[in-house]
């Protein structure tokens, strides 16, 4: 990342290295919602419980509540690099998963919002 020095307008190169001295809590989420404002993007992660289908008739609409386990606000400037990193990692995942027959790949019909 390059930051401009306000005194002489010379770029200062900054490398950000995540600290690993405190291990964060890993949180599982199987659903996410993405919202945006003029200033940031917010990703809300939920843990949707399994659906109990007993007593539900086919075609019936079911409302399922899911607890929000995390909500992350990101500055707009970070979003393009996040998208690139997700695409790169997802492509690596797909490539390695195609070699394994036990992994279920998402289809174009799978949607996230």
C-alpha positions, 0 to 999 in steps of 0.5 A: 500500500502506498501512502503519500507523505503530506509534507513532501508528497513522496509516497511511503510504502506500507506493508500490513502484516496481521498479528498472530499473537492473539488468536481470534475466535473462529465463527461459523456462518452459512448465510450472509447479507451484504448492504452498502452505504455511500461510505462502507459495505456491511456484511452480516453473517448468520448461522442458519439452523437446519430446517425441521420439515415435519408438519410443513406441506409442500409449497408452503412458505416457511420463515426461518430466523437465523441468529446474526453471528457477526457484522463487519463494516468495510470501507469502500476502498477495501472492497475491490481488493476483497473481491479479487482475493475471494475470486483468487481463493475461490478459483484455487478451491475449485481447481483443487476440488475438481480433483476430489470427487467428494466435494460438492460444488455450488451451482449458478443457482446458488445465491447469496445476497 
